[in-house]
Amino acid sequence: MIDACLRLRPSSVTDAEERTRRIRDLTSEVHAADAKLTELVEQPVGHLLQMRGIGVITAALCWVSWSGPGRFRNEAAFAALAGVSPIEASSGKHTRHRLNPFGDRALNRALHQIALTLERCDPETQNYLARRTSDGKTRREAIRRLKRFLARKIYRALEHPPPPAQAA
């Protein structure tokens, strides 16, 4: 297997023109794959793409994990699948919740990516996280709460999509 992998690596004698051609070919393959994925996702869950912080890949991951209407009894079950439901980790008089390490890790990663995107460029989310940390929550707890909120919002959008626009 090592020999097979080494054959995949361009050798040092490969000239710059050949490497440049290969980079261009791979770049065009990536763009074609992105276009195809966008085409596949826009029809069934294009409304998710309208939500701030959600891109094609994260929308596709949420859609695949959701699977279809009626799979989950409520948004809490969807959040549990995503691994963003709170797990009590209290001790004595100290009450707190921790991150859930279980569930669909790809969906959890998609929610985490959405949360980080919103944290970076959405003032409302920045204010929410600042308010939670000033209330004594850690950043991890605030992000967990944000991911739970996002899971509920995405679940509602998937279960109850907007009606299709009428052609005029």
DSSP file (Angstrom, degrees, kcal/mol; ACC not computed):
  #  RESIDUE AA STRUCTURE BP1 BP2  ACC     N-H-->O    O-->H-N    N-H-->O    O-->H-N    TCO  KAPPA ALPHA  PHI   PSI    X-CA   Y-CA   Z-CA
    1    1 A M     >        0   0    0      0, 0.0     4,-2.4     0, 0.0     5,-0.2   0.000 360.0 360.0 360.0 -35.2    0.0    0.0    0.0
    2    2 A I  H  >  +     0   0    0      1,-0.2     4,-2.6     2,-0.2     5,-0.2   0.926 360.0  50.1 -63.6 -42.7    2.9    2.3    0.7
    3    3 A D  H  > S+     0   0    0      1,-0.2     4,-1.7     2,-0.2    -1,-0.2   0.900 110.1  50.8 -61.5 -40.0    4.2    1.7   -2.8
    4    4 A A  H  > S+     0   0    0      1,-0.2     4,-0.9     2,-0.2    -1,-0.2   0.901 111.4  48.0 -64.1 -40.5    0.8    2.5   -4.2
    5    5 A C  H >X S+     0   0    0     -4,-2.4     4,-1.1     1,-0.2     3,-0.6   0.893 108.6  53.7 -67.1 -39.8    0.6    5.7   -2.2
    6    6 A L  H 3< S+     0   0    0     -4,-2.6     3,-0.3     1,-0.2    -1,-0.2   0.844 103.2  57.3 -64.6 -32.1    4.1    6.8   -3.3
    7    7 A R  H 3< S+     0   0    0     -4,-1.7    -1,-0.2     1,-0.2    -2,-0.2   0.782 102.4  56.2 -68.4 -25.0    3.1    6.3   -7.0
    8    8 A L  H << S+     0   0    0     -4,-0.9    -1,-0.2    -3,-0.6    -2,-0.2   0.807  90.5  86.3 -74.2 -29.8    0.3    8.8   -6.4
    9    9 A R  S  < S-     0   0    0     -4,-1.1     2,-0.1    -3,-0.3     0, 0.0  -0.535  90.7-113.1 -73.9 131.5    2.7   11.5   -5.2
   10   10 A P        -     0   0    0      0, 0.0    -1,-0.1     0, 0.0    -2,-0.1  -0.431  35.7-119.9 -64.8 136.7    4.2   13.5   -8.0
   11   11 A S    >   -     0   0    0     -2,-0.1     3,-1.3    -4,-0.1    -4,-0.0  -0.295  17.5-113.2 -75.2 163.0    7.9   12.8   -8.3
   12   12 A S  T 3  S+     0   0    0      1,-0.3    -1,-0.1    -2,-0.0     0, 0.0   0.700 115.5  60.7 -70.0 -17.9   10.5   15.6   -7.9
   13   13 A V  T 3  S+     0   0    0      2,-0.1    -1,-0.3     0, 0.0     2,-0.2   0.604  76.2 110.2 -85.8 -10.0   11.4   15.2  -11.6
   14   14 A T  S <  S-     0   0    0     -3,-1.3     2,-0.0     1,-0.1     5,-0.0  -0.457  73.8-122.6 -62.7 130.1    7.8   16.1  -12.7
   15   15 A D     >  -     0   0    0     -2,-0.2     4,-1.8     1,-0.1     3,-0.3  -0.282  16.1-108.2 -79.4 165.9    8.1   19.5  -14.3
   16   16 A A  H  > S+     0   0    0      1,-0.2     4,-2.6     2,-0.2     5,-0.2   0.823 115.4  57.9 -63.2 -35.1    6.2   22.6  -13.2
   17   17 A E  H  > S+     0   0    0      1,-0.2     4,-2.4     2,-0.2    -1,-0.2   0.911 106.8  48.3 -63.7 -41.3    4.0   22.7  -16.3
   18   18 A E  H  > S+     0   0    0     -3,-0.3     4,-2.3     2,-0.2    -2,-0.2   0.910 112.8  47.9 -65.4 -42.0    2.7   19.1  -15.5
   19   19 A R  H  X S+     0   0    0     -4,-1.8     4,-2.4     2,-0.2    -2,-0.2   0.901 111.5  50.8 -64.1 -40.8    2.1   20.0  -11.9
   20   20 A T  H  X S+     0   0    0     -4,-2.6     4,-2.3     2,-0.2    -2,-0.2   0.912 110.3  49.2 -63.4 -42.7    0.3   23.2  -12.9
   21   21 A R  H  X S+     0   0    0     -4,-2.4     4,-2.5     1,-0.2    -2,-0.2   0.909 111.2  50.2 -62.0 -42.3   -1.9   21.2  -15.4
   22   22 A R  H  X S+     0   0    0     -4,-2.3     4,-2.6     2,-0.2    -2,-0.2   0.903 109.6  50.3 -64.5 -41.5   -2.7   18.7  -12.6
   23   23 A I  H  X S+     0   0    0     -4,-2.4     4,-2.4     2,-0.2    -1,-0.2   0.918 111.7  48.3 -62.2 -43.6   -3.7   21.5  -10.2
   24   24 A R  H  X S+     0   0    0     -4,-2.3     4,-2.3     2,-0.2    -2,-0.2   0.910 112.0  49.4 -64.1 -41.5   -6.0   23.0  -12.8
   25   25 A D  H  X S+     0   0    0     -4,-2.5     4,-1.9     2,-0.2    -2,-0.2   0.927 113.1  46.1 -63.2 -45.3   -7.6   19.7  -13.6
   26   26 A L  H  X S+     0   0    0     -4,-2.6     4,-2.3     1,-0.2    -2,-0.2   0.885 111.0  53.2 -65.4 -38.1   -8.2   18.9   -9.9
   27   27 A T  H  X S+     0   0    0     -4,-2.4     4,-2.4     1,-0.2    -1,-0.2   0.914 109.0  48.6 -62.9 -42.9   -9.6   22.4   -9.3
   28   28 A S  H  X S+     0   0    0     -4,-2.3     4,-2.2     1,-0.2    -1,-0.2   0.870 109.8  52.6 -66.7 -34.8  -12.1   22.0  -12.2
   29   29 A E  H  X S+     0   0    0     -4,-1.9     4,-2.4     2,-0.2    -2,-0.2   0.906 109.5  49.3 -64.0 -41.2  -13.1   18.6  -10.7
   30   30 A V  H  X S+     0   0    0     -4,-2.3     4,-2.5     2,-0.2    -2,-0.2   0.921 111.4  48.7 -64.0 -44.0  -13.7   20.2   -7.4
   31   31 A H  H  X S+     0   0    0     -4,-2.4     4,-2.3     2,-0.2    -1,-0.2   0.889 111.4  50.1 -64.1 -38.8  -15.8   23.0   -8.9
   32   32 A A  H  X S+     0   0    0     -4,-2.2     4,-2.2     2,-0.2    -1,-0.2   0.908 111.3  48.4 -65.1 -41.9  -17.8   20.5  -10.9
   33   33 A A  H  X S+     0   0    0     -4,-2.4     4,-2.5     2,-0.2    -2,-0.2   0.900 111.1  50.7 -64.9 -40.9  -18.5   18.4   -7.8
   34   34 A D  H  X S+     0   0    0     -4,-2.5     4,-2.5     2,-0.2    -2,-0.2   0.916 110.7  49.2 -61.9 -43.2  -19.5   21.6   -5.9
   35   35 A A  H  X S+     0   0    0     -4,-2.3     4,-2.2     2,-0.2    -2,-0.2   0.907 111.9  48.4 -63.5 -41.9  -21.9   22.5   -8.7
   36   36 A K  H  X S+     0   0    0     -4,-2.2     4,-2.2     2,-0.2    -2,-0.2   0.912 111.9  48.8 -65.3 -42.7  -23.4   19.0   -8.7
   37   37 A L  H  X S+     0   0    0     -4,-2.5     4,-2.1     2,-0.2     5,-0.2   0.915 110.9  50.6 -63.2 -42.5  -23.9   19.0   -4.9
   38   38 A T  H  X S+     0   0    0     -4,-2.5     4,-2.5     1,-0.2    -2,-0.2   0.914 110.3  50.2 -60.4 -43.0  -25.5   22.4   -5.0
   39   39 A E  H  X S+     0   0    0     -4,-2.2     4,-0.8     1,-0.2    -1,-0.2   0.895 112.0  47.5 -62.1 -41.4  -27.9   21.2   -7.7
   40   40 A L  H  < S+     0   0    0     -4,-2.2    -1,-0.2     1,-0.2    -2,-0.2   0.830 118.0  40.9 -69.5 -32.2  -28.8   18.1   -5.7
   41   41 A V  H  X S+     0   0    0     -4,-2.1     4,-2.2    -5,-0.2    -2,-0.2   0.814 101.3  68.4 -88.0 -32.4  -29.4   20.1   -2.4
   42   42 A E  H  X S+     0   0    0     -4,-2.5     4,-1.3    -5,-0.2     5,-0.1   0.883  97.1  51.9 -60.3 -42.1  -31.2   23.2   -3.8
   43   43 A Q  H  < S+     0   0    0     -4,-0.8     3,-0.3     2,-0.2    -1,-0.2   0.973 119.7  28.4 -62.8 -57.3  -34.4   21.4   -4.8
   44   44 A P  H  4 S+     0   0    0      0, 0.0    -2,-0.2     0, 0.0    -1,-0.2   0.880 140.6  14.6 -77.6 -34.9  -35.3   19.6   -1.5
   45   45 A V  H >X S+     0   0    0     -4,-2.2     3,-1.3     1,-0.1     4,-0.8  -0.066  76.4 128.5-132.6  35.7  -33.7   21.9    1.1
   46   46 A G  H 3X S+     0   0    0     -4,-1.3     4,-0.6    -3,-0.3     3,-0.4   0.797  70.4  67.0 -60.1 -28.1  -32.9   25.2   -0.7
   47   47 A H  H >4 S+     0   0    0      1,-0.2     3,-0.6     2,-0.2     4,-0.3   0.798  94.0  58.2 -65.3 -27.0  -34.7   27.0    2.1
   48   48 A L  H X4 S+     0   0    0     -3,-1.3     3,-1.5     1,-0.2    -1,-0.2   0.864  97.9  60.4 -67.3 -33.9  -32.0   25.9    4.5
   49   49 A L  H 3< S+     0   0    0     -4,-0.8    -1,-0.2    -3,-0.4    -2,-0.2   0.716  96.2  61.8 -66.9 -19.0  -29.4   27.7    2.2
   50   50 A Q  T << S+     0   0    0     -4,-0.6    -1,-0.3    -3,-0.6     2,-0.2   0.649  85.1  95.0 -79.2 -15.3  -31.3   30.9    2.8
   51   51 A M  S X  S-     0   0    0     -3,-1.5     3,-1.6    -4,-0.3     2,-0.1  -0.561  89.9-101.1 -79.5 140.9  -30.6   30.7    6.6
   52   52 A R  T 3  S+     0   0    0     -2,-0.2    66,-0.1     1,-0.2    -1,-0.1  -0.359 103.1  15.9 -63.6 133.1  -27.5   32.6    7.7
   53   53 A G  T 3  S+     0   0    0      1,-0.2     2,-0.6    -4,-0.1    -1,-0.2   0.337  95.9 114.8  90.9  -6.5  -24.4   30.5    8.3
   54   54 A I    <   -     0   0    0     -3,-1.6    -1,-0.2    -6,-0.2     2,-0.2  -0.871  40.7-179.0-105.4 123.7  -25.7   27.4    6.4
   55   55 A G     >  -     0   0    0     -2,-0.6     4,-2.4    -3,-0.1     5,-0.2  -0.423  44.9 -86.6-106.4-174.9  -23.8   26.4    3.3
   56   56 A V  H  > S+     0   0    0      1,-0.2     4,-2.3     2,-0.2     5,-0.2   0.915 124.3  45.7 -62.3 -46.0  -24.4   23.6    0.8
   57   57 A I  H  > S+     0   0    0      2,-0.2     4,-2.4     1,-0.2    -1,-0.2   0.927 114.8  45.9 -68.1 -44.5  -22.4   21.0    2.6
   58   58 A T  H  > S+     0   0    0      2,-0.2     4,-2.2     1,-0.2    -1,-0.2   0.882 113.0  51.1 -67.3 -36.0  -23.9   21.8    6.1
   59   59 A A  H  X S+     0   0    0     -4,-2.4     4,-2.4     2,-0.2    -1,-0.2   0.910 110.6  49.4 -64.2 -41.1  -27.4   21.8    4.5
   60   60 A A  H  X S+     0   0    0     -4,-2.3     4,-2.6    -5,-0.2    -2,-0.2   0.907 110.6  49.9 -64.5 -42.0  -26.7   18.4    2.9
   61   61 A L  H  X S+     0   0    0     -4,-2.4     4,-2.1     2,-0.2    -1,-0.2   0.906 112.5  47.0 -64.3 -41.2  -25.4   17.0    6.2
   62   62 A C  H  X S+     0   0    0     -4,-2.2     4,-2.1     2,-0.2    -2,-0.2   0.916 113.3  49.4 -65.3 -42.3  -28.5   18.2    8.1
   63   63 A W  H  X S+     0   0    0     -4,-2.4     4,-2.2     2,-0.2    -2,-0.2   0.916 111.1  48.5 -63.2 -45.5  -30.8   16.9    5.3
   64   64 A V  H  < S+     0   0    0     -4,-2.6    -1,-0.2     1,-0.2    -2,-0.2   0.904 113.3  47.1 -64.1 -41.7  -29.2   13.4    5.3
   65   65 A S  H  < S+     0   0    0     -4,-2.1    -1,-0.2    -5,-0.2    -2,-0.2   0.862 110.7  52.2 -68.5 -35.0  -29.3   13.1    9.0
   66   66 A W  H  < S-     0   0    0     -4,-2.1     2,-0.7    -5,-0.2    -2,-0.2   0.905  82.6-174.2 -68.1 -42.3  -32.9   14.2    9.2
   67   67 A S     <  -     0   0    0     -4,-2.2    -1,-0.1    -5,-0.2    -3,-0.1   0.017  52.2 -40.6  74.3 -27.1  -33.9   11.6    6.5
   68   68 A G  S >  S-     0   0    0     -2,-0.7     3,-1.4    -5,-0.1     4,-0.3  -0.758  80.1 -50.9 150.4 162.8  -37.5   12.7    6.1
   69   69 A P  T 3  S+     0   0    0      0, 0.0    90,-0.0     0, 0.0    91,-0.0  -0.311 115.6  23.4 -63.8 141.3  -40.6   13.9    7.9
   70   70 A G  T 3  S+     0   0    0      2,-0.2    -3,-0.1     1,-0.0    89,-0.0   0.352  83.7 111.0  90.2  -5.6  -41.8   11.8   10.8
   71   71 A R  S <  S+     0   0    0     -3,-1.4     2,-0.4    -5,-0.2    -4,-0.1   0.885  79.2  46.1 -67.4 -36.1  -38.5   10.2   11.7
   72   72 A F  S    S-     0   0    0     -4,-0.3    -2,-0.2     1,-0.1     3,-0.1  -0.860  73.0-144.2-110.5 141.3  -38.2   12.2   14.9
   73   73 A R  S    S-     0   0    0     -2,-0.4     2,-0.3     1,-0.1    -1,-0.1   0.799  81.0 -18.2 -73.8 -27.0  -41.1   12.6   17.4
   74   74 A N  S  > S-     0   0    0     -3,-0.0     4,-1.3     1,-0.0     3,-0.5  -0.952  77.1 -84.3-163.4 179.6  -40.0   16.2   18.2
   75   75 A E  H  > S+     0   0    0     -2,-0.3     4,-2.3     1,-0.2     5,-0.1   0.761 120.5  62.8 -69.7 -24.2  -37.1   18.6   17.9
   76   76 A A  H  > S+     0   0    0      2,-0.2     4,-2.1     1,-0.2    -1,-0.2   0.880 102.0  50.9 -66.5 -36.8  -35.6   17.3   21.2
   77   77 A A  H  > S+     0   0    0     -3,-0.5     4,-2.1     2,-0.2    -2,-0.2   0.886 110.1  49.4 -67.3 -38.1  -35.1   13.9   19.5
   78   78 A F  H  X S+     0   0    0     -4,-1.3     4,-2.0     2,-0.2    -2,-0.2   0.914 110.8  50.2 -65.1 -42.2  -33.4   15.6   16.6
   79   79 A A  H  X>S+     0   0    0     -4,-2.3     5,-2.5     1,-0.2     6,-0.7   0.870 108.8  52.3 -63.4 -36.9  -31.1   17.5   19.0
   80   80 A A  H ><5S+     0   0    0     -4,-2.1     3,-0.8     1,-0.2    -1,-0.2   0.902 108.0  51.1 -66.5 -39.9  -30.3   14.2   20.8
   81   81 A L  H 3<5S+     0   0    0     -4,-2.1    23,-4.0     1,-0.2    -2,-0.2   0.899 109.2  51.6 -61.1 -39.1  -29.3   12.6   17.5
   82   82 A A  H 3<5S-     0   0    0     -4,-2.0    -1,-0.2    21,-0.2    -2,-0.2   0.625 113.4-120.9 -73.7 -12.1  -27.1   15.6   16.8
   83   83 A G  T <<5S+     0   0    0     -3,-0.8    17,-0.8    -4,-0.6    -3,-0.2   0.778  84.7 110.3  77.2  26.3  -25.4   15.2   20.2
   84   84 A V      < +     0   0    0     -5,-2.5    -4,-0.2    -6,-0.1    64,-0.1   0.281  39.5 113.6-115.8   8.7  -26.4   18.7   21.3
   85   85 A S  S    S-     0   0    0     -6,-0.7     2,-0.1    -5,-0.1    15,-0.1  -0.573  77.0-102.2 -76.4 145.6  -29.0   17.8   23.9
   86   86 A P        -     0   0    0      0, 0.0     2,-0.5     0, 0.0    13,-0.1  -0.428  29.3-158.7 -72.1 140.9  -27.8   18.7   27.4
   87   87 A I  E     -A   98   0A   0     11,-1.5    11,-2.8    -2,-0.1     2,-0.2  -0.985  25.3-119.8-116.9 124.6  -26.5   16.0   29.7
   88   88 A E  E     +A   97   0A   0     -2,-0.5     9,-0.3     9,-0.2     7,-0.0  -0.423  34.9 171.6 -67.9 132.9  -26.7   16.9   33.4
   89   89 A A        +     0   0    0      7,-2.6     2,-0.2    -2,-0.2     8,-0.1  -0.353  24.0 152.8-134.1  50.6  -23.3   16.9   35.1
   90   90 A S        -     0   0    0      5,-0.1     2,-0.4     6,-0.1     5,-0.2  -0.469  24.5-170.0 -86.6 154.7  -24.2   18.3   38.4
   91   91 A S  B >   -B   94   0B   0      3,-2.4     3,-2.1    -2,-0.2     2,-0.2  -0.940  56.8 -44.9-145.7 120.0  -22.4   17.8   41.7
   92   92 A G  T 3  S-     0   0    0     -2,-0.4    -2,-0.0     1,-0.3     0, 0.0  -0.397 124.8 -15.2  62.4-125.9  -23.8   18.8   45.0
   93   93 A K  T 3  S+     0   0    0     -2,-0.2     2,-0.8    -3,-0.1    -1,-0.3   0.539 116.1  96.7 -87.8  -7.7  -25.1   22.3   44.9
   94   94 A H  B <   -B   91   0B   0     -3,-2.1    -3,-2.4     2,-0.0     2,-0.5  -0.751  58.1-167.7 -88.6 111.7  -23.4   23.1   41.5
   95   95 A T        +     0   0    0     -2,-0.8     2,-0.3    -5,-0.2    -5,-0.1  -0.877  23.0 139.8-103.2 124.0  -25.9   22.5   38.7
   96   96 A R        -     0   0    0     -2,-0.5    -7,-2.6     2,-0.0     2,-0.3  -0.972  37.7-134.7-153.7 167.9  -24.5   22.4   35.1
   97   97 A H  E     -A   88   0A   0     -2,-0.3     2,-0.2    -9,-0.3    -9,-0.2  -0.911  18.5-154.6-124.8 153.4  -24.9   20.6   31.8
   98   98 A R  E     -A   87   0A   0    -11,-2.8   -11,-1.5    -2,-0.3     2,-0.1  -0.747  31.3 -78.0-123.8 172.1  -22.2   19.3   29.6
   99   99 A L        -     0   0    0     -2,-0.2   -15,-0.1   -13,-0.1    -1,-0.1  -0.385  43.5-121.6 -67.6 145.8  -21.7   18.5   25.9
  100  100 A N        -     0   0    0    -17,-0.8    -1,-0.1   -15,-0.1   -15,-0.0  -0.814  18.9-164.6 -90.4 117.5  -23.2   15.2   24.7
  101  101 A P        +     0   0    0      0, 0.0    -1,-0.1     0, 0.0     2,-0.1   0.440  64.6  75.7 -83.2   3.1  -20.5   13.0   23.2
  102  102 A F        +     0   0    0    -22,-0.1     2,-0.1     2,-0.1    -2,-0.1  -0.355  63.5  56.2-104.9-176.8  -22.9   10.7   21.4
  103  103 A G  S    S-     0   0    0     -2,-0.1     2,-0.8   -20,-0.1   -21,-0.2  -0.412  99.1 -15.9  95.1-168.1  -25.1   10.9   18.4
  104  104 A D     >  -     0   0    0    -23,-4.0     4,-2.3     1,-0.2     5,-0.2  -0.637  55.7-165.6 -76.9 106.1  -24.5   11.6   14.7
  105  105 A R  H  > S+     0   0    0     -2,-0.8     4,-2.4     1,-0.2    -1,-0.2   0.821  85.7  55.6 -68.8 -31.0  -21.0   13.2   14.7
  106  106 A A  H  > S+     0   0    0      2,-0.2     4,-2.1     1,-0.2    -1,-0.2   0.913 110.4  45.4 -67.1 -41.0  -21.3   14.5   11.1
  107  107 A L  H  > S+     0   0    0      2,-0.2     4,-2.5     1,-0.2    -2,-0.2   0.907 112.3  51.7 -66.5 -41.3  -24.5   16.4   12.1
  108  108 A N  H  X S+     0   0    0     -4,-2.3     4,-2.4     1,-0.2    -2,-0.2   0.913 110.0  49.4 -60.5 -42.5  -22.8   17.7   15.3
  109  109 A R  H  X S+     0   0    0     -4,-2.4     4,-2.5     2,-0.2    -1,-0.2   0.886 109.2  52.2 -64.5 -38.9  -19.9   18.9   13.2
  110  110 A A  H  X S+     0   0    0     -4,-2.1     4,-2.2     2,-0.2    -2,-0.2   0.929 111.3  46.4 -62.9 -44.8  -22.2   20.6   10.8
  111  111 A L  H  X S+     0   0    0     -4,-2.5     4,-2.5     1,-0.2    -2,-0.2   0.884 111.7  52.2 -64.0 -37.9  -24.0   22.4   13.6
  112  112 A H  H  X S+     0   0    0     -4,-2.4     4,-2.5     2,-0.2    -2,-0.2   0.914 109.2  49.4 -64.1 -42.0  -20.6   23.3   15.1
  113  113 A Q  H  X S+     0   0    0     -4,-2.5     4,-2.2     2,-0.2    -2,-0.2   0.901 111.5  48.9 -64.4 -40.6  -19.5   24.8   11.8
  114  114 A I  H  X S+     0   0    0     -4,-2.2     4,-2.6     2,-0.2    -2,-0.2   0.922 111.2  50.6 -62.9 -43.7  -22.7   26.8   11.5
  115  115 A A  H  X S+     0   0    0     -4,-2.5     4,-2.5     1,-0.2    -2,-0.2   0.908 110.8  48.1 -61.5 -43.3  -22.2   28.1   15.1
  116  116 A L  H  X S+     0   0    0     -4,-2.5     4,-1.8     2,-0.2    -1,-0.2   0.885 111.4  50.7 -66.3 -37.5  -18.6   29.1   14.4
  117  117 A T  H  X S+     0   0    0     -4,-2.2     4,-2.0     2,-0.2    -2,-0.2   0.932 112.7  45.9 -64.2 -45.2  -19.7   30.9   11.2
  118  118 A L  H  X S+     0   0    0     -4,-2.6     4,-2.3     1,-0.2     8,-0.3   0.881 110.0  54.4 -65.3 -38.0  -22.5   32.8   13.1
  119  119 A E  H  < S+     0   0    0     -4,-2.5    -1,-0.2     1,-0.2    -2,-0.2   0.872 111.9  45.9 -61.6 -36.1  -20.1   33.6   15.9
  120  120 A R  H  < S+     0   0    0     -4,-1.8    -2,-0.2    -5,-0.2    -1,-0.2   0.860 131.3  12.9 -77.1 -35.9  -17.7   35.2   13.5
  121  121 A C  H  < S+     0   0    0     -4,-2.0    -2,-0.2    -5,-0.1    -3,-0.2   0.327 102.0  85.4-132.6  11.7  -20.1   37.2   11.4
  122  122 A D     X  -     0   0    0     -4,-2.3     4,-2.3    -5,-0.2     3,-0.3  -0.938  52.7-161.3-118.3 111.6  -23.5   37.5   13.0
  123  123 A P  H  > S+     0   0    0      0, 0.0     4,-2.5     0, 0.0     5,-0.2   0.855  91.8  55.8 -59.0 -36.3  -23.9   40.4   15.6
  124  124 A E  H  > S+     0   0    0      1,-0.2     4,-2.1     2,-0.2     5,-0.1   0.910 110.2  45.2 -63.5 -41.6  -27.0   38.8   17.2
  125  125 A T  H  > S+     0   0    0     -3,-0.3     4,-2.7    -7,-0.2     5,-0.2   0.894 110.9  53.5 -68.3 -39.7  -25.1   35.6   17.8
  126  126 A Q  H  X S+     0   0    0     -4,-2.3     4,-2.2    -8,-0.3    -2,-0.2   0.910 110.2  47.7 -60.6 -42.2  -22.1   37.5   19.1
  127  127 A N  H  X S+     0   0    0     -4,-2.5     4,-2.5     2,-0.2    -1,-0.2   0.902 110.8  51.8 -65.1 -41.1  -24.3   39.3   21.6
  128  128 A Y  H  X S+     0   0    0     -4,-2.1     4,-2.4     2,-0.2    -2,-0.2   0.940 111.9  45.5 -60.8 -48.2  -25.9   36.0   22.7
  129  129 A L  H  X S+     0   0    0     -4,-2.7     4,-2.4     1,-0.2    -1,-0.2   0.887 113.1  50.4 -64.9 -38.6  -22.6   34.4   23.3
  130  130 A A  H  X S+     0   0    0     -4,-2.2     4,-2.1    -5,-0.2    -1,-0.2   0.902 111.0  49.6 -64.3 -40.5  -21.3   37.5   25.2
  131  131 A R  H  X S+     0   0    0     -4,-2.5     4,-1.2     2,-0.2    -2,-0.2   0.913 111.4  48.7 -65.2 -42.7  -24.5   37.5   27.3
  132  132 A R  H  <>S+     0   0    0     -4,-2.4     5,-2.0     1,-0.2     3,-0.2   0.916 112.5  47.2 -64.7 -43.4  -24.1   33.8   28.2
  133  133 A T  H ><5S+     0   0    0     -4,-2.4     3,-1.2     1,-0.2    -1,-0.2   0.856 110.2  52.8 -69.0 -32.7  -20.5   34.2   29.2
  134  134 A S  H 3<5S+     0   0    0     -4,-2.1    -1,-0.2     1,-0.3    -2,-0.2   0.758 101.6  61.7 -72.2 -21.7  -21.2   37.2   31.3
  135  135 A D  T 3<5S-     0   0    0     -4,-1.2    -1,-0.3    -3,-0.2    -2,-0.2   0.464 130.0 -95.9 -78.8  -1.2  -23.9   35.1   33.0
  136  136 A G  T < 5S+     0   0    0     -3,-1.2    -3,-0.2     1,-0.4     2,-0.2   0.462  81.8 134.4 102.2   1.8  -21.2   32.8   34.2
  137  137 A K      < -     0   0    0     -5,-2.0    -1,-0.4     1,-0.1     2,-0.1  -0.536  55.6-118.5 -80.5 151.2  -21.4   30.2   31.5
  138  138 A T     >  -     0   0    0     -2,-0.2     4,-2.3     1,-0.1     5,-0.2  -0.412  27.9-107.9 -78.9 166.3  -18.2   28.9   29.9
  139  139 A R  H  > S+     0   0    0      1,-0.2     4,-2.6     2,-0.2     5,-0.2   0.893 121.3  54.1 -61.7 -39.3  -17.7   29.4   26.1
  140  140 A R  H  > S+     0   0    0      2,-0.2     4,-2.4     1,-0.2    -1,-0.2   0.902 109.0  47.7 -61.8 -41.4  -18.3   25.6   25.6
  141  141 A E  H  > S+     0   0    0      2,-0.2     4,-2.2     1,-0.2    -1,-0.2   0.898 112.0  49.9 -66.9 -39.3  -21.6   25.8   27.5
  142  142 A A  H  X S+     0   0    0     -4,-2.3     4,-2.1     2,-0.2    -2,-0.2   0.905 111.8  47.9 -65.3 -41.1  -22.6   28.8   25.4
  143  143 A I  H  X S+     0   0    0     -4,-2.6     4,-2.8     2,-0.2    -2,-0.2   0.895 109.5  53.9 -66.0 -39.7  -21.7   27.1   22.2
  144  144 A R  H  X S+     0   0    0     -4,-2.4     4,-2.1     1,-0.2    -2,-0.2   0.918 109.9  47.2 -60.2 -42.8  -23.6   24.0   23.3
  145  145 A R  H  X S+     0   0    0     -4,-2.2     4,-2.3     2,-0.2    -1,-0.2   0.895 111.8  50.5 -64.8 -40.1  -26.7   26.1   23.9
  146  146 A L  H  X S+     0   0    0     -4,-2.1     4,-2.6     1,-0.2    -2,-0.2   0.912 109.8  50.1 -64.0 -42.3  -26.3   27.8   20.5
  147  147 A K  H  X S+     0   0    0     -4,-2.8     4,-2.5     2,-0.2    -1,-0.2   0.877 109.3  51.8 -64.5 -37.0  -26.0   24.4   18.8
  148  148 A R  H  X S+     0   0    0     -4,-2.1     4,-2.1     2,-0.2    -1,-0.2   0.920 110.3  48.8 -63.7 -43.3  -29.1   23.2   20.5
  149  149 A F  H  X S+     0   0    0     -4,-2.3     4,-2.4     1,-0.2    -2,-0.2   0.923 111.9  49.2 -60.9 -44.8  -31.0   26.3   19.3
  150  150 A L  H  X S+     0   0    0     -4,-2.6     4,-2.9     1,-0.2     5,-0.3   0.892 108.0  53.8 -63.3 -39.8  -29.7   25.7   15.8
  151  151 A A  H  X S+     0   0    0     -4,-2.5     4,-2.5     2,-0.2    -1,-0.2   0.916 110.5  47.0 -61.1 -43.1  -30.8   22.1   15.9
  152  152 A R  H  X S+     0   0    0     -4,-2.1     4,-2.3     2,-0.2    -2,-0.2   0.922 113.5  48.4 -63.6 -43.3  -34.3   23.2   16.9
  153  153 A K  H  X S+     0   0    0     -4,-2.4     4,-1.9     2,-0.2    -2,-0.2   0.911 114.2  44.9 -64.6 -43.6  -34.4   25.8   14.1
  154  154 A I  H  X S+     0   0    0     -4,-2.9     4,-2.3     2,-0.2     5,-0.2   0.897 111.0  54.0 -68.8 -40.4  -33.1   23.4   11.4
  155  155 A Y  H  X S+     0   0    0     -4,-2.5     4,-2.9    -5,-0.3     5,-0.3   0.940 109.7  47.4 -58.3 -47.9  -35.5   20.7   12.6
  156  156 A R  H  X S+     0   0    0     -4,-2.3     4,-2.2     1,-0.2    -1,-0.2   0.894 111.9  50.6 -61.7 -39.8  -38.5   23.0   12.2
  157  157 A A  H  < S+     0   0    0     -4,-1.9    -1,-0.2     1,-0.2    -2,-0.2   0.861 114.4  44.1 -66.8 -35.0  -37.3   24.2    8.8
  158  158 A L  H  < S+     0   0    0     -4,-2.3    -2,-0.2     1,-0.2    -1,-0.2   0.899 116.6  44.8 -76.7 -40.9  -36.9   20.6    7.6
  159  159 A E  H  < S+     0   0    0     -4,-2.9    -2,-0.2     1,-0.3    -3,-0.2   0.844 126.7  29.5 -71.2 -33.5  -40.2   19.3    9.1
  160  160 A H  S  < S-     0   0    0     -4,-2.2    -1,-0.3    -5,-0.3    -2,-0.1  -0.617  80.3-177.3-128.9  72.2  -42.2   22.3    7.8
  161  161 A P        -     0   0    0      0, 0.0    -3,-0.1     0, 0.0    -4,-0.0  -0.303  37.6 -95.4 -68.0 154.5  -40.6   23.7    4.6
  162  162 A P        -     0   0    0      0, 0.0  -115,-0.1     0, 0.0     3,-0.1  -0.351  50.3 -93.5 -65.3 151.6  -42.1   26.8    3.1
  163  163 A P        -     0   0    0      0, 0.0     3,-0.1     0, 0.0    -3,-0.0  -0.351  50.4 -94.5 -64.9 148.6  -44.6   26.1    0.3
  164  164 A P        -     0   0    0      0, 0.0     2,-0.1     0, 0.0     0, 0.0  -0.339  45.8-102.0 -64.6 144.3  -43.1   26.1   -3.2
  165  165 A A        -     0   0    0      1,-0.1     2,-0.3    -3,-0.1     0, 0.0  -0.424  35.5-119.4 -68.0 137.9  -43.3   29.4   -5.1
  166  166 A Q        -     0   0    0     -2,-0.1     2,-0.3    -3,-0.1    -1,-0.1  -0.614  24.6-119.7 -79.3 134.1  -46.0   29.5   -7.7
  167  167 A A              0   0    0     -2,-0.3    -1,-0.1     1,-0.1     0, 0.0  -0.562 360.0 360.0 -72.9 135.1  -44.8   30.1  -11.2
  168  168 A A              0   0    0     -2,-0.3    -1,-0.1     0, 0.0    -2,-0.0   0.444 360.0 360.0 -89.9 360.0  -46.3   33.3  -12.6
